[in-house]
Amino acid sequence: MDLKKFVLEGNPVCRKEAVIVGDHFRITMLTTALIRFEYSEDGGFEDRATQMVCNRDFPVPEFRVSDGGEELHIYTKAVSYTHLTL
């Protein structure tokens, strides 16, 4: 059996301008409505493809970040997200 036919081709690494990184989290802005959230106790993250998104090299969507110290706010035309950084 040729297992190569089950391999997803793609570019799982996104553009660095679309990434927001904290001590234990990484947030990737894929589109104005699709956001990838990751948490890691040691701050290490993976860039492998998933079944949902095997290509993360999307154009960087328009978004705005406001870091208030204890709260991180992310705004796009489609969503508003608040991350508590306590």
C-alpha positions, 0 to 999 in steps of 0.5 A: 500500500502506498501511504504517500497518498494519505500525506497532506501537502501544504505550508503549515507555517504562517506569516510571522506578521499574523502571530501574537506570542506570549510566555505560554500562548501563541495566537495566529490570525488566519483570517478575520474570523479564523483564529488559532489558539495554542497553549504550552506550559514551556512556551514551545509550539509546533508548526505541523499541518492539521486536518483542519488547516494544512496551509497557514500561509494566508494573507495577513488579515487586518487586525489590531492588538491592544495589550493592557498588561493583564488583558490582551485584546484582539480586534478584527472586523468579524471578532473581538477577543480578550485574553486574560494574562494574569 
